[in-house]
Amino acid sequence: MAISYEELTTKHPCFARGAKSNNGRIHLPISPGCNIECNFCERSINAHEQRPGVAATVIKPQEAIDVIERALKVCPEIHVAGIAGPGDTLASPYALETFRLIKERFPDLVKCMSTNGLLLSEKAQEVIDVGIDSLTVTVNAVDPEIEAKLNAGIYWHGKHYTGTEAAEILISQQIEGIKKVSDAGLTVKVNTVLVPDINTEHIEKIAMTVAEAGASIYNIIPLIPQHRLKDCREPTCYEIERAILKASRYIDVFRHCQRCRADAVGIPGGADYSQQIYIDLKRLSRESTFSHG
């Protein structure tokens, strides 16, 4: 059974209340490819960029066990094993396979996964059965017209969808998936990328909708201008605080996000041990599987 939201506030840095948590986490770069084409997302294999969607390498599920063992020796404060990319965790089988191994070898670690939610509804039972404790779903809009400005398309059941048709499918699968896993007792965090002039006035509606679906905590991530939105400006501090204020009417809002890499290791905001942990691993030539969308 997944641990409670209250317990997560004492173990998981993304659920900490008040001051920054001193709990550590390890992100396992397991998932190479993605099935949606976000206009602001550009996944990459490199060792220098400090943002989501980036990792120095992609590893295999069995390698993850060795990586965790090494990481716990370097940073005993690690209480969370998470998979957040660099692609989507449900677009390939590797994340769920890894969590099955973690459940057997490290039963005391909090198991945390992030997904865009396109396949969450149909894979909800697998997510529940594998023992995920906290699930993050990125929901950038609940209005198809707005979502279509943020996402160029999706790949779903062997077909490519674009525009509002793609947006309608994505949103419905996200909300339905959140309901299924939250009803089963999983704690759900929702991430929203705040994009000026596109979804800044839509945050309240997103927060209300995901809270009604069962999400427990909300994280507003300022846009990093890149890819198709490289010419878009970053949101101002005022816009971020205004969005937080509106969202907090409906749901707890997390305020300490570090926009971590997909291979981050250590305590958020502190020393990062990712290069030390991953440097000796053989790098896999999976870059070609990325759809840079």
N, C-alpha and C positions, 0 to 999 in steps of 0.2 A: 504493500500500500504506500502511495506517495506521502511524503511528509507534509505537514500542514504549512499554511502560509505564515503562521506565527513562528514556527520553527525555522523557516527559511530566513526570516528577518535576523536571526542570530547566526546563520551559517553562510548565507549567500550574499556576496557584496552588492548585487543588484537589487536586493530587497531590504538592505539595511536602512534603518530609520535614524534620522538625526545626523550625527557625525559620520564621516567616512568609515567604512568597515575595515577591520584589520584581517579579515578572512581572505584567503587566496583562492585562485581558480586556475585551472589549466584548460586552455582551448586546444582541442585536437583537430588539426586540419585534415579531415577525413573525406569531406564531400567535394568533389571536383567541379561538377557541372550544375547548371541551373535550368529551370524550365519557364522562367518569365524574363522579360526584357525591360527592366527598370531604366528609365532615362537618365538617372543620376548614378547608376552603379557601373563600375568598371573593375571587375575582379582581376587580380594580378598575382603572379608569383615573384616576390622580391623580398629583400631583407630590410628595406629602409622606410617604406611608407607606413605611417601610423594611422590606420583607418580600417574599418570593417571591409571584408572582401579580399584581404591581402594575407598571404602566408608565404613563408620562405620555401615551403615544400608541401607536398600532399603525401600522407602516409597511409599504410594499410591498417585495417582493424587490429590485426595481431601485433603490429608495431606499437599501437597505442598503449598496450599493456606495459611494454618495456619503457615507453616514454613516461607513463604515470609513475612507475617505480623510481625512475631517475629523478623526476620532478619532486617527489615527496622527500627525497633525501636532501635536495637543495633547498626546498621551501616546505617545511612541515606544516605551515599554516594553510596549505591548500586543502580545502574541504569540498570543492566543487570540480567535477569533470564536465566540461561543456563542449558541445560541437556546434559551431556557428559558421560553417563554411569550409573553404572560401565560396563554395556554391551553395545550393539548397540541400538541406539534410534529407529531405524526402524524395529528391529527384533521382537518387541512386540508393542502393541498399546498404551502403557502407556504414552510415551512422547508426542505424538500428542494430546492425551486426556488432558494432563496437560496443554499444550499450549492453548488449547481452553478455559480452565478455566482461565488461566492467561490473555488472551485477554479480557475477560469479567471483571475480577476483578482489574487488574493492567494494563490498556491500555497504560500507559506512560512508562512502563518498556520495554527495548530492549529485544526481544526474540531471543535467540541464541541456536542453536542445533549443535551437532557434530554427524557424522555418518561415517561408513566405506564405504558407498556408494553402497553396493551390491543391495539394494532395492530402491535406490534413484530415478532411472529412472521411475520405475512403480508407485512410491508414490510421485512423484514430485508435482502433482497437489494438493494433500493433504497438503504437506509442504507449498505450496504457499497459499492455502486457509486458513490455520490456522494462518497465519500472521507472520511466521518466518521472522526476520529482517536480521539475518546473519547466514549462514550455513557453518560449517567446515566439510570438507571431507578429510579423511586420504588416501592419494595416495602415496604408497611407491615405485611404479615402474609403467612404462607404457610399459615395455617389459615383456612378459609372462615368459621368461626364468629367468629373475631376480626376478619377483614377486613370482615365484614358490619356490625360495630359502628363501623367507621371510614368506610365507603363506602355511601351510600344506594342506589346503583344505577349501571348502565352503559348506554350506548347503543352497540349492537354489531350491525352488519349490518341496520340499519333497525328494530331491536326494542329495547325498553326492558326490562332485567332488573333485579331487585332481590334483596335478601337474600343468602342463601348461594349461590343459583344464580348471581347476578352475581359474587359473590366467587370462586367456583370457576372461572368463565370467565376473569376477570381474572388470577388467580394462574397458571393454566395457560399463558396467553398470555405473561405476563411471563417465566416460567422458560424456556419454549420459545424465546422471542425472545432472551433472554440467552445461551442455549446457541448459537444460530445465529450471532450476531454475534461472540461471543468465539471460537468455533471458526474464524471467518474472520480472526482477528487483531486485532479491535478491543479496546481497553481499556474495560472496563465498570466504572463506579462505581455503587453502589447507595445511594440515600438512603432512610432510614426516619425517619418522624416519630414521635418517642417520646411516647406518650400515656399519662399515668398511669392505672393501674387498668384499662387495656385491653390494651396490648401491651408493657408494661415487662418482664414475665416471659417474653416471646416472642422477645426480641431474639437470644438465642443460636441459636434454631432458624432464624430468618431468615438470620443471618450464615452459618451452616453450609450452608443450602440454596443461597443465591446463590453462595457460594464454590464449591460443587460444580458449579454451573451454568456457572462460568467467570468470575465477577466478580473483579476484582483489588483493589478498595478499597471501603470502607464508610464511610458518613457518617451519623451519628445526629443528627437535627435536633430540638431541643426544641419541643414544641407551643407555638404562639402561639394562645391561646384565642380563638376567633371562630366565627362562623356557628353551626352546630348544636352545636358544642362550646365555645361561649363561656363556659359556666359550669364547664367543666373546669379544674382547676388546671394550672399549668405544672409540669414535672418538677423535682425538687430537684437540686442539684449532686451529691448522693450517688447519686440514681437514674441520672443521666447517666453518672457515672464507673463505676458498677457495670455499666451496659449496655455501655460501651466496653470494660471489662475482659473481659466475657463474649464480646463479638464478636471481640475481638482474638485469641482462641484459634484462630480459623478464617481470619481475613482482616485485611489492613492496615486500620487505622482512621484516617480523616482527622479532625484535631482543630481546624482553623482556620476552620470554616465561618462566613461572615458573614451568611448568610440573605439573599442579594443580591436586589435588585429585578430584574425582567425587562428593564430598560433600563439596568442598571449599566454604567458606563464608567470604567476606571482600574484602579489596583492595589487589591485588596480590603483594606479597613482603612485606606486612604489617601484622598486627595482623589477625589471622584466628579465626573466631567465630563458626566454625562448631560444635565442641563438645558442646558448650553452646546452640546452636540452636537445635541440633538433639538429645541431651542426653535424653530427656524425652519421645521421641517417642518410641513406641513399635517396636522392631526389628522383621522384618519379616523373616521367615525361608525359604528363597529362594536360599540359597547357592547351593542347589542341581541342580538349573537350569543353573548354569554356565557350559559352556564347556571350560575348562581351556586350550585354544589353542591360 
